[in-house]
Amino acid sequence: MLCPSLNPNIVPALLYRTPTEMCYQAIALRDIDVGDEVTCDYALFDYYCDGHKIEACACGSTVCRGKMLGFQGLPLQTKVELLDMVEEEIKDKFLQEEHVTVYKSYLPQGIGLVTSSIDGSHLVANRRFEIGQPLFINSAELVPMDDLTSRVFLLDVDGKYILLDKDHHFIYRDGYAEMLGFDSFMDHSCSPSTEQEYITKHEYVVRAKKVILPGDKITCDYGCLENGVAKQKNLGTSSFACKCGENNCRGSLVC
């Protein structure tokens, strides 16, 4: 029997499951030497861990969760981080039980998404953009306000799942909110490198306001997110202290 660990050296890939049998392929996550214990994370293939829950885990990993109660016992953020590795059966159960809506989004050519523990996720340029040049055209998902209060939202960006923050990753309008997909992670600047213009109620084009070089962070002004076509303002649901560092920094912003 595989031993549990929160720093496992294999991941099980399910081949088939019956009421009495489960067959899987064990795929190494790193080099395993002769004599090494083979370990896995039970949460990747067992939703409840019925009959073999571990109330006090002794795996010794620096990221040990303390106990193993199956996938359902994990914090929401951890579930999202593991979602691209779990069985489809566990993913489907999670989406249903926790009332999760998943939006798919694909990065346009020339745009990258960088994630760090310090800055979080933000967009960067993978090529040069000249002043006035379109970076991309994007289409917003229009989300009813009732859904925002009752559901959890995830974004699948090129196969990577990200938990959306309802206070920061949506633009609130009168009666609905806009979910912008990958563009939810464009950072604010009081001297932004881009500006957006709506061309329909839910489509908009983003153009460069200044020359953008490869590796540059792509930014916009959160205070200028009006939808002119729909005649809808950004209602602003949260405030934050701006640290953009620009000479014209406003210091704080409601968006």
N, C-alpha and C positions, 0 to 999 in steps of 0.2 A: 504494500500500500504506500502511495506517495505521501511524504510528510509535508505538513503545511509550512509555508514561510511567506512573509511579506516582502522578501527579497528573493523570489523563486528563481531557479535556474532553468525551468522548462515551462512552457505554456501548453495546455492540452487543446488540441483541435478535434472537435467532435466529428466522428465518422457516422455513427448512428446510435440511437438509444431506443430500448424497448422497456416495458414495465419491469423486467428482471435483469437487464444487461445494458451496459454502456460501453461502447467501443470508441476509443480516441487515439489520435497520433500525438505523441509527446515531441514537441519541437524545442530544441535547446535555445535559450535566450543568450547564452554565453558559453565559453569553453567549459566543459565538465571533465575533470581529471579522473583517472582510475581511483576508486575508493571514495570519491565524493558522494555525499548524500544527494539524492535526486529529490527536489522539492517543487511544490507548485502552490499557487494561491487558490484556495478552495472557492473563493468568491467568484472566480472566473467561470465556474461551471456548476455551481450549486446555489440556488436562490435562497433557500431557507436553512441548509445544513441540518435537516431533520435527522436526529439520531446520532449525529457526530459533531454537534456544536462544541466549540472550545471556549470556555469561559475565561481561561487565563492562558494566553498564548506564551510559549517559551521559545519562540523561534530565534530570539536574540538579534533580530534585524534592527537597525537604527530607525527604521520606519515602521516598526511593529505597531499594530493597532490595539494591542492589549488583549483582544478576544477575536474569535472568528465565529460569526453568526450567519454567514452566508452573504450573498450580495445585498439582500434586503436590509441587513443590519449596518451597512456602510453609510457614512455621511453623504449627502447629495452630491457635493463637489467631487468626492472620490468616485462615486458611481459614474459620473460623467467622464472622468479621466480614464476609467477602465472600459468604457462602453464599446470602444472599437476593438477590444480584445475578447469580449464575452461571447458566449453562444447566442445565436439568434433567438432561441427560446427565452433566455434570460432577458435579452434586450426588449423583446416584445412584451414580456410580463412587466418589466419596469415602466415602459411607456404607458401601458394600460393602467397599472395600479397607481402611479403617481401623476396621472393626468398630464402627460408630457406631449408637447407639440414640437416636432423637429422640422426646421427649415433647412433646405439645402442651398448652398451658395458656392459659387466658383470664382476664384480670383482671375481678373482679367489679365491679359498679357501685359507685362511691364510692371505689375503690382505684386508685392509680396506681403505676407503677414508674419511679423516677428513677435514672439512671446518670450518674456523674461519675468523672473520672480520680482524684479524691482519695478519695471515700467508696465507690466501687464502686456496686453496685446496691442499692437499698433501697425499701421500700414507704412510700407517703405517703397520707394521707387527702385525698380530693377533696370531702368533705362533712363535716358535723358528726355525731359519734356520741356518744350519751349513755351514762352509766354503765349497764352491764348489757345494752346493746343489741348484738345480733349484728352483726359486720362481714361475715362470710361463713361458709358451710359449705364445707369443702374435702374432697377425697378423695385419699388418698395412693396412689401406685403402690408395690406391694410388690416389691422387687427381690431376687432370689436372690443370695447372697454370691458365688457363682461368677461371675456376670455382672459384679459390681463389680470383680473383678480382671482381667477379660478384655476389657471393652468401654469405649468412650468414650461419654459421655452429653452430649447437648445438650438444651436446653429451647427450644421454639418458643413464645414469648410474644407472641401477637397478631401473628405474622409476623416477629418479631425473634429471631434465634438467639443463645443464650448458652451458653457452655461451662460445664458443671457441674464443680465441684471436689468430688472424692469425700471429702475431709476435712471440708468445711464445708457442703455442700448436701444431705447425706443424714443421716437419723437412724438410727443403728445399733441394731438389736434383736438378740435371740438367734436367729440363723439367717437373718436377712434384714435389709434396710434399707428405710426409707421415703423415697420421693422426693415432695416436697410441691408440685411445680410452682411457680407464681408465689410461693407462700409460703416457698420456699427462701430468699428474699431479705428476709425480715423480720429486722431487726436486733435484737440483744440489748440489754436494759437491766436493771440491777439493780432499777429501779423501773419496770417495764414498763407500757405503756398498754393491754395486752390480756392475756387468759388463754385457754387452749384447753381443751376438754373433748371426749374421744373419745365418740362415740355408737355406733360399730361398730368392728371391728378396723382399718378403714382410713379411716373418715370421722370428722371432728371439726368442732366449731363454735368459732369465735373470737369472744369478747365483749370489749367495752370495760371496762377496770378504772377508767378515769378519763375525763373528757370529752376527746374528741379533736376538734380543730378542723381545718378545711381547711388543707392545707399541712404539718400535723404529721407527723413520722415515726412510723410504726406499729411498735411494739416488743413483744417478748415476753422472758421469762426463759428462756434456754437451759438453765438448771439445772432447769427444771420441765416437761420434755417427756415424762413418763411416759404410756404408753398403758394407762389403767386397765382398759379393756374386755378387751384382750388380755393384761393383767397382764405387760406388757413395760416394762422400764426403758430409759432412754437410756443405752447402754453407754459412750458417751464415747470418741472416738478421737483427739481433738486438744485442745490447750489454747491459750489466748490471753490476753493482757493486756487487761482490760476498760478502756475509756476512755469509759464512758457519762457520767461526770461527776456522777452522783447522789450525794447525801450518804451513802447506804448502799452505795456501790459496793464490791464484794468484791475488786476489784483483779485477780484472775485467775480463770479458769474453765476447767473441763474439760467438754467437751461432744461 
